[in-house]
Amino acid sequence: MPEGAEVSPVLGTRRSVRLTGEQVQLLLERYQAEQCSVRELAAEFGIDRSTLLLHVQRAGLPRRNESTFWDDATLARAIERYEAGALCREIGVEFGVSKSTVARRLHQAGVSLRRR
């Protein structure tokens, strides 16, 4: 969680983090720089992915497509790992995306997926 963020209790066991204006600005700058995935950025700031995307929407920024991180070299590496026996879940952890995203990208690339 970023320094200076306020933690306020909410119903249940989850806690919400209230970012300062400066932290939101830094979050948006990092988002636009596309240096890491939405999931990684949300974890860094101690907020949920959906909260991050809400800040993006409020700022009027376009949502970026996570396929940004799947250039040809990344896709080739994911295919190589999958064909070597890695699970979609394992590949997803490596690239910071869900297993369903991995499966979809592999399928779109013409890779025959193994049955579960």
Protein Blocks (a to p, Z undefined) as FASTA:
>chain_A
ZZhiacdddehjbdcddddfklmmmmmmmmmnopacfklmmmmnopafklmmmmmmmnop
acddfklmmcfklmmmmmmmmmnopafklmmmmnopafklmmmmmmmnopacddZZ
